[in-house]
Amino acid sequence: MSEMLLTACKELIDDAKNGCADLVFKDICLEILARAKQVLEDAQFRELSYYAAEKMKEKSSVRIAELPI
C-alpha cells in the first residue's frame, strides 16, 4: 500500500512539473511533501524528498506569457 502512495506522490510531482511555472511547482512540491510525510515510511519519504529535489533542479518547460503593454 505504501509503495502505491509513493508512486502516486511521484506522479503528482511529475504532473505539477509538466503543468506549472517553477515558482508554483516548488510550492506544490512542498505541499505534497508535507502531506506525504504523514503517510509514507521514513525511507520512502527520504526517497520522495530526493526525487522532488531533483525535479526542482530541472528547468520548467512552462513559459509565463508576457502581456503586451
C-alpha positions in Angstrom: 0.0 0.0 0.0 2.7 2.5 0.9 4.5 1.7 -2.3 1.4 2.8 -4.2 1.3 6.0 -2.2 5.0 6.7 -3.1 4.3 6.1 -6.7 1.2 8.4 -6.6 3.2 11.2 -5.0 5.9 10.9 -7.7 3.2 11.1 -10.3 1.7 14.2 -8.7 5.2 15.8 -8.7 5.7 14.9 -12.4 2.2 16.3 -13.3 3.0 19.5 -11.4 6.4 19.8 -13.1 4.8 19.5 -16.6 2.0 22.0 -15.9 3.3 24.7 -13.7 5.9 27.5 -13.7 8.9 26.9 -11.4 7.7 29.0 -8.5 4.3 27.4 -8.4 5.8 24.0 -8.9 8.1 24.4 -5.8 5.1 25.5 -3.7 3.1 22.4 -4.9 6.1 20.2 -4.1 6.3 21.5 -0.6 2.6 20.8 -0.1 2.9 17.3 -1.5 5.9 16.6 0.8 4.1 17.9 3.8 1.2 15.6 3.3 3.4 12.6 2.2 5.4 12.9 5.5 2.2 11.8 7.3 1.6 8.6 5.3 4.9 7.4 4.0 7.6 5.4 5.8 10.8 7.3 6.6 12.8 5.7 3.9 10.1 6.3 1.3 9.8 9.9 2.4 13.5 10.4 2.0 13.3 8.9 -1.5 10.4 11.2 -2.4 12.3 14.2 -1.0 15.3 13.4 -3.1 13.0 12.9 -6.2 11.3 16.2 -5.6 14.7 18.0 -5.1 16.0 16.6 -8.4 12.8 17.7 -10.2 13.2 21.2 -8.7 16.7 21.5 -10.2 15.3 20.9 -13.7 14.1 23.9 -15.6 10.3 24.1 -16.3 9.0 23.7 -19.8 6.1 26.0 -19.0 6.7 29.6 -20.0 4.9 32.5 -18.4 3.3 34.6 -21.1 4.1 38.3 -21.2 1.2 40.6 -21.6 1.5 43.4 -24.2 1.8 46.8 -22.7 
